[in-house]
Amino acid sequence: MTWTIPNILTVMRLLAAPGIVVMFLYFTRPWADLFALVLFILAAITDWFDGYLARAWHQESKFGAMLDPIADKAMVVIALIVITGFLGMNPWILLPATMIIFREVFVSGLREFLGASAGLLKVTKLAKWKTTAQMVAISVLFSTGVFEHYFGMHSIGMDAELVGNILSGKEQDLLGLQWKFTGMIWSFRIGVVLLWVAALLTLLTGWDYFRKSLPFLRDEENQ
């Protein structure tokens, strides 16, 4: 393997996947949410750059082609596990996250079974849109954790009535609770919608791969 810049970026993205968990192990919230958000966004950016540079500099390699989808899947799966945890196993998050993880495991197993014939499962444009939707949805949901904890930190010691009066404008908002609450609510809603879009695209691409592999899954006596 040649250590080209595209390959180095791919390896860095792969290492960033467990780094998201490390953020929550060694930092308190909301710093953990913020660091995980920054790390995930930087890793997502490298996903575009490594492919672009490999093509522009004619440095495409078998190692990069093998590791790139693995790094993407590791980033998405680990991030979804973390998000479902800190959002309290919310069913609106848990269900699409389960669909995405199921598809990734299924397609990975399908590629392994097909072996040398796995080349027929080439990454499609729809699959690239799927990955983009996943990355954006996860980034937005990480921001929800940031808004949530700053809102919680700055409303400590206030009773529900006072918080309600501040949010409704009856009391002066000295700590910016209104915009933090608005950010928390809307980042969650937008993140959920984007995650469901990503889940549907994920299932569509999974079905497309399965359909293409059907000729290789039939028993010889049935062919």
The 8 nearest C-alpha neighbors of each residue, nearest first, counted from 0:
[[1, 2, 62, 60, 61, 3, 6, 63],
 [2, 0, 3, 6, 60, 62, 58, 4],
 [3, 1, 6, 7, 0, 4, 5, 8],
 [2, 4, 6, 5, 1, 7, 58, 53],
 [3, 5, 7, 6, 8, 2, 49, 52],
 [6, 4, 49, 8, 7, 3, 53, 52],
 [7, 5, 9, 3, 8, 4, 63, 2],
 [6, 8, 4, 10, 9, 5, 11, 3],
 [9, 7, 11, 5, 6, 10, 49, 45],
 [8, 10, 6, 12, 7, 11, 67, 13],
 [9, 11, 13, 7, 12, 8, 6, 14],
 [12, 10, 8, 14, 13, 9, 15, 7],
 [13, 11, 15, 42, 9, 10, 14, 70],
 [12, 14, 70, 10, 11, 15, 16, 9],
 [15, 13, 11, 16, 12, 17, 10, 18],
 [14, 16, 18, 12, 13, 17, 11, 19],
 [15, 17, 74, 18, 14, 13, 19, 73],
 [18, 16, 19, 20, 15, 14, 21, 77],
 [17, 19, 15, 21, 16, 20, 22, 14],
 [20, 18, 35, 17, 22, 21, 16, 15],
 [21, 19, 22, 18, 17, 23, 24, 81],
 [20, 22, 18, 24, 23, 19, 25, 17],
 [23, 21, 31, 19, 20, 24, 25, 26],
 [24, 22, 31, 21, 20, 26, 25, 27],
 [25, 23, 21, 22, 26, 20, 27, 31],
 [24, 26, 22, 23, 21, 27, 31, 20],
 [27, 25, 31, 23, 22, 24, 30, 28],
 [28, 26, 31, 30, 29, 23, 25, 24],
 [29, 27, 30, 31, 32, 26, 148, 23],
 [28, 30, 32, 31, 145, 148, 27, 33],
 [31, 29, 28, 33, 32, 27, 34, 26],
 [30, 32, 28, 22, 23, 26, 34, 29],
 [33, 31, 35, 29, 30, 34, 145, 144],
 [32, 34, 30, 36, 35, 31, 145, 29],
 [33, 35, 37, 31, 36, 32, 30, 38],
 [36, 34, 38, 32, 19, 33, 37, 39],
 [35, 37, 33, 39, 34, 38, 141, 32],
 [38, 36, 34, 40, 39, 35, 41, 33],
 [39, 37, 35, 41, 36, 40, 34, 42],
 [38, 40, 42, 36, 41, 37, 35, 43],
 [41, 39, 43, 37, 42, 38, 36, 44],
 [40, 42, 44, 38, 43, 39, 37, 45],
 [41, 43, 39, 12, 45, 44, 40, 38],
 [42, 44, 40, 46, 45, 41, 39, 134],
 [45, 43, 41, 46, 42, 47, 40, 48],
 [44, 46, 48, 42, 47, 43, 49, 8],
 [47, 45, 43, 44, 48, 49, 42, 50],
 [46, 48, 45, 44, 50, 49, 51, 43],
 [47, 49, 45, 51, 50, 46, 52, 44],
 [50, 48, 5, 52, 51, 45, 47, 46],
 [49, 51, 53, 48, 52, 47, 54, 46],
 [50, 52, 48, 54, 53, 49, 55, 47],
 [53, 51, 55, 49, 54, 50, 56, 48],
 [54, 52, 58, 59, 50, 56, 51, 57],
 [53, 55, 57, 51, 52, 56, 59, 50],
 [56, 54, 52, 57, 53, 51, 58, 50],
 [55, 57, 58, 53, 54, 52, 59, 51],
 [58, 56, 54, 53, 55, 59, 52, 60],
 [59, 57, 53, 56, 60, 54, 3, 5],
 [58, 60, 53, 57, 54, 63, 61, 64],
 [61, 59, 63, 62, 64, 58, 53, 0],
 [60, 62, 64, 63, 65, 59, 0, 66],
 [63, 61, 65, 60, 64, 66, 0, 6],
 [62, 64, 66, 60, 65, 61, 6, 67],
 [63, 65, 61, 62, 67, 66, 60, 68],
 [66, 64, 62, 63, 67, 61, 68, 69],
 [65, 67, 69, 63, 64, 68, 62, 70],
 [66, 68, 70, 69, 64, 63, 65, 9],
 [69, 67, 71, 70, 66, 72, 65, 64],
 [68, 70, 66, 72, 67, 71, 73, 65],
 [71, 69, 13, 73, 67, 68, 72, 66],
 [72, 70, 68, 74, 69, 73, 75, 67],
 [73, 71, 75, 69, 74, 70, 76, 68],
 [72, 74, 70, 76, 71, 75, 16, 77],
 [75, 73, 16, 71, 72, 77, 76, 78],
 [74, 76, 72, 78, 73, 77, 79, 71],
 [75, 77, 79, 73, 78, 74, 72, 100],
 [76, 78, 80, 79, 74, 75, 73, 81],
 [77, 79, 81, 75, 80, 76, 74, 82],
 [80, 78, 82, 76, 81, 77, 75, 83],
 [79, 81, 77, 83, 78, 82, 76, 84],
 [80, 82, 84, 78, 79, 83, 77, 85],
 [83, 81, 79, 84, 85, 80, 86, 78],
 [84, 82, 88, 86, 80, 81, 85, 93],
 [83, 85, 81, 82, 87, 86, 88, 80],
 [84, 86, 82, 87, 83, 81, 88, 144],
 [87, 85, 83, 84, 88, 82, 89, 144],
 [86, 88, 89, 85, 84, 83, 82, 90],
 [87, 89, 83, 84, 86, 93, 90, 92],
 [88, 90, 92, 87, 91, 93, 86, 83],
 [91, 89, 93, 92, 94, 88, 95, 83],
 [92, 90, 89, 93, 94, 191, 95, 195],
 [93, 91, 90, 89, 94, 95, 96, 83],
 [92, 94, 90, 96, 95, 91, 89, 88],
 [93, 95, 97, 96, 92, 90, 91, 98],
 [96, 94, 98, 97, 198, 195, 93, 92],
 [97, 95, 93, 99, 94, 98, 92, 100],
 [98, 96, 94, 100, 95, 99, 101, 93],
 [97, 99, 95, 101, 96, 100, 198, 102],
 [98, 100, 96, 102, 97, 101, 198, 201],
 [99, 101, 103, 97, 102, 98, 76, 96],
 [102, 100, 98, 104, 99, 103, 97, 105],
 [101, 103, 105, 99, 100, 104, 205, 106],
 [104, 102, 100, 106, 105, 101, 107, 99],
 [103, 105, 107, 101, 102, 106, 108, 100],
 [106, 104, 102, 108, 103, 107, 101, 109],
 [107, 105, 109, 103, 108, 104, 102, 110],
 [108, 106, 104, 110, 109, 105, 103, 111],
 [109, 107, 111, 105, 106, 110, 104, 112],
 [108, 110, 106, 112, 107, 111, 105, 113],
 [109, 111, 117, 107, 113, 108, 112, 106],
 [110, 112, 108, 114, 109, 113, 107, 117],
 [113, 111, 109, 114, 110, 108, 117, 107],
 [114, 112, 117, 116, 110, 111, 109, 115],
 [115, 113, 111, 116, 117, 112, 110, 118],
 [114, 116, 117, 113, 118, 110, 111, 112],
 [115, 117, 113, 118, 114, 119, 110, 215],
 [118, 116, 113, 110, 119, 114, 115, 120],
 [117, 119, 120, 116, 121, 115, 110, 114],
 [118, 120, 117, 121, 116, 211, 212, 208],
 [121, 119, 118, 117, 208, 122, 211, 110],
 [120, 122, 119, 118, 123, 117, 208, 126],
 [121, 123, 126, 120, 124, 127, 125, 68],
 [124, 122, 126, 125, 121, 127, 204, 120],
 [125, 123, 127, 126, 128, 122, 129, 204],
 [126, 124, 128, 123, 127, 129, 204, 200],
 [125, 127, 129, 123, 124, 128, 204, 122],
 [128, 126, 124, 130, 129, 125, 131, 123],
 [129, 127, 131, 125, 126, 130, 132, 124],
 [130, 128, 126, 132, 127, 200, 131, 197],
 [129, 131, 133, 127, 128, 132, 134, 126],
 [132, 130, 128, 134, 133, 129, 135, 127],
 [133, 131, 197, 129, 135, 130, 134, 136],
 [132, 134, 130, 136, 197, 131, 135, 137],
 [133, 135, 131, 137, 132, 136, 138, 130],
 [134, 136, 138, 132, 137, 133, 131, 139],
 [137, 135, 190, 193, 194, 133, 139, 138],
 [136, 138, 140, 134, 139, 135, 133, 141],
 [139, 137, 135, 141, 140, 136, 36, 134],
 [138, 140, 142, 190, 136, 137, 141, 186],
 [141, 139, 143, 137, 190, 142, 138, 187],
 [142, 140, 138, 143, 144, 139, 36, 137],
 [141, 143, 145, 139, 140, 144, 146, 138],
 [144, 142, 140, 183, 146, 141, 145, 186],
 [143, 145, 147, 142, 141, 146, 32, 148],
 [144, 146, 142, 143, 29, 147, 148, 32],
 [147, 145, 183, 143, 149, 179, 144, 148],
 [148, 146, 144, 150, 183, 145, 149, 143],
 [147, 149, 151, 150, 145, 29, 146, 152],
 [148, 150, 152, 146, 151, 147, 153, 145],
 [149, 151, 147, 148, 153, 179, 152, 176],
 [152, 150, 148, 154, 149, 153, 147, 155],
 [153, 151, 149, 155, 150, 154, 148, 147],
 [154, 152, 150, 151, 155, 149, 174, 176],
 [153, 155, 151, 157, 152, 150, 156, 162],
 [156, 154, 152, 157, 153, 151, 158, 150],
 [155, 157, 154, 158, 153, 152, 159, 151],
 [158, 156, 155, 154, 161, 162, 159, 160],
 [157, 159, 160, 161, 162, 156, 154, 155],
 [158, 160, 162, 161, 163, 157, 164, 154],
 [161, 159, 163, 162, 158, 164, 157, 165],
 [160, 162, 164, 163, 158, 159, 157, 165],
 [163, 161, 165, 159, 164, 160, 166, 157],
 [162, 164, 160, 166, 161, 165, 159, 167],
 [163, 165, 169, 161, 167, 170, 162, 166],
 [166, 164, 170, 168, 162, 167, 163, 172],
 [165, 167, 163, 177, 168, 164, 162, 176],
 [168, 166, 164, 165, 169, 163, 170, 177],
 [167, 169, 165, 170, 166, 164, 171, 172],
 [170, 168, 164, 167, 165, 171, 166, 163],
 [171, 169, 165, 164, 168, 172, 161, 167],
 [170, 172, 173, 165, 168, 169, 164, 174],
 [173, 171, 174, 175, 165, 170, 176, 177],
 [172, 174, 175, 171, 176, 165, 170, 177],
 [175, 173, 176, 172, 153, 154, 177, 171],
 [174, 176, 177, 172, 178, 173, 179, 150],
 [177, 175, 179, 174, 178, 180, 150, 172],
 [176, 178, 180, 166, 179, 175, 181, 172],
 [177, 179, 181, 180, 176, 175, 182, 183],
 [180, 178, 182, 176, 181, 146, 177, 150],
 [181, 179, 183, 177, 182, 178, 176, 184],
 [182, 180, 178, 184, 183, 179, 185, 177],
 [183, 181, 179, 185, 180, 184, 186, 178],
 [182, 184, 146, 180, 143, 181, 147, 186],
 [185, 183, 181, 187, 182, 186, 180, 188],
 [184, 186, 188, 187, 182, 183, 189, 181],
 [185, 187, 189, 143, 183, 188, 184, 182],
 [186, 188, 190, 185, 184, 189, 143, 140],
 [189, 187, 185, 191, 190, 186, 184, 192],
 [188, 190, 192, 186, 191, 187, 185, 193],
 [189, 191, 136, 187, 193, 140, 139, 188],
 [190, 192, 194, 188, 193, 189, 187, 195],
 [193, 191, 189, 195, 194, 190, 196, 188],
 [192, 194, 196, 136, 190, 195, 191, 197],
 [195, 193, 197, 191, 136, 196, 192, 190],
 [194, 196, 198, 192, 197, 193, 95, 199],
 [195, 197, 193, 199, 194, 198, 200, 192],
 [196, 198, 194, 132, 200, 133, 195, 199],
 [199, 197, 201, 195, 95, 196, 200, 99],
 [198, 200, 202, 196, 201, 197, 195, 203],
 [201, 199, 203, 197, 129, 198, 202, 204],
 [202, 200, 198, 199, 204, 203, 129, 197],
 [201, 203, 205, 199, 200, 204, 206, 198],
 [204, 202, 200, 206, 205, 201, 199, 207],
 [203, 205, 207, 201, 206, 202, 126, 200],
 [206, 204, 202, 208, 203, 207, 102, 201],
 [205, 207, 209, 203, 204, 208, 210, 202],
 [206, 208, 204, 210, 205, 209, 203, 211],
 [209, 207, 211, 205, 206, 210, 120, 204],
 [208, 210, 206, 212, 211, 207, 205, 213],
 [209, 211, 207, 213, 212, 208, 206, 214],
 [212, 210, 208, 209, 213, 207, 120, 214],
 [211, 213, 209, 210, 215, 214, 208, 216],
 [214, 212, 216, 215, 210, 211, 209, 217],
 [215, 213, 216, 212, 217, 211, 210, 222],
 [214, 216, 213, 212, 217, 113, 116, 218],
 [217, 215, 213, 214, 218, 212, 113, 219],
 [218, 216, 215, 214, 219, 221, 222, 213],
 [217, 219, 221, 220, 216, 222, 215, 214],
 [218, 220, 222, 221, 217, 216, 215, 214],
 [219, 221, 218, 222, 217, 216, 214, 215],
 [222, 220, 219, 218, 217, 216, 214, 215],
 [221, 219, 220, 217, 218, 214, 215, 216]]
